[in-house]
Amino acid sequence: MGNQNTSSKFTEDFKKMVVDLYSSGKKVKVLSSEYGISEVTIYKWIKRYSPMDLEDGTSVTSDDFAKLQKQMRRLQEENEILKKAMAIFARK
């Protein structure tokens, strides 16, 4: 439950700013005391908003990756539905 309060307290931009500060060399302990955020929360934000490098040279955050996976599953379900519909119409 505490996580939900934390996520509603801070905007996405603020979270990304804290992650950027971490990426630029600030220590989590310093960020925690400076902004009054628990270290665990900052580490969660780092995991969520830090970009991962892909094979093609682009990068994506784990949050973006999760959204892409969700979209891919939805599209796969839609394709299965369409395949079944095509089979039904082909019989008629």
Buried (B, 14 or more C-beta within 10 A) or exposed (E): EEEEEBBEEBEEEEBBBBBEBBEEEEEBEEBBEEBEBEEEBBEBBBEBBBBEEEEEEEEBBBBBEEEEEEEEEEEEEEEEEEEEEEEEEEEE
